[in-house]
Amino acid sequence: MANMAYTNGADQPPIEIVFIDLDGTLANSSGEFTARTRTALKQAQAAGLKVVLATGRPAHVVQRVCRDLDLGGPYIALNGGACGDMGTGEVELAGEFHQEAAQTLCRFVQGFDALLAIHDATGWFADQEDERTRRRIAFLQQEPRQIGYEPGQLEKAIKIMAIGEDEALRAIAADLPVSVQPHIDCFRTTESYLEFVPKGLNKAQAAQKLLDAHGLTWGQAAAFGDGDNDRALLESVGHSFAMANARPEVKGSARFHAPSNDEDGVAVMLEKMVAGEVAF
């Protein structure tokens, strides 16, 4: 694999900041963070690397993970829809849905065998109560504010999700109404998640703001990811790593590959950075 021989060439600026996706990347297939991963994160920070979680998870969930992993700085949530800082407690929101397009999308999704979930900065809504809803509750550790879809739920929404089986999600993505497409971006994040965000909103856009705030460039940044929502970020940073378990098109967006999330892939590469095999 390309990553195993990876070194930062003399013409490359040192890596100062690392953006890391959660599900399918930092977390293993059981949704857990191994002892090796926890140690690697601490060592990376002690060596001076800024570690930033960049995920589709809601802000309150990311905050919980940051506390668990002893990450005290900035983070990116909701695929770039929210940027927060554990040190200050501030959360900045970005983007809003074109309301007519979002309403059309929600009505369209409801025509398929899929759970419609709508997320804003502080919570979420589900259009029905079933096993998929219960799994989402367990994952977020948060009950939906309301069961049943209403257009008003979209006024402050940052992310819309269709949760279901692969066949249904493929059909939704393939046949999105023409009136929706100019206003909303769509991507698969897991086998059972299809996510929608306002056009142009992504992790890279949020990362750019963090880089500007710290006086850093893309060349000084690294990123790890596995899903379609990571592609813009992987294509922007100077040092991009797709996990071995990443979707094929995601691997094509990264310069290098890391071992899978079940092989502590992020930890392996962070250890190389700290050891000097990847200079920073």
Summary of the structure (lengths in Angstrom):
residues: 280
radius of gyration: 18.4
end to end distance: 21.3
largest distance: 56.6
contacts: 985
relative contact order: 0.20
helix: 40%
strand: 22%
